[in-house]
Amino acid sequence: MYSIIEKYMNKLTVDDVNNFALSKNCTLSEEELNFTFIFIKKNWRDIISNPNVFDINRYKNKYSPENFEKVKKIYTEYFQRYSMYLK
């Protein structure tokens, strides 16, 4: 499973992140989008290795209040759906 995720992450683009956010009705500013993309590319291994340690609230100041709530909702939804596969 890890190698599949790694291959996907290696090909991930800013446009992929933006299109995903837009599909979830979340329009990120350029700064929010760049932060999200860089954060994902830098930290995905740590997050999937220790998903229960990750605290999304630490990044609240990186988003507008409206977008943070949307990002948090998306994260929570996908964490609940896929966390069982990360063990």
Disulfide bonds with the S-S distance in Angstrom:
none
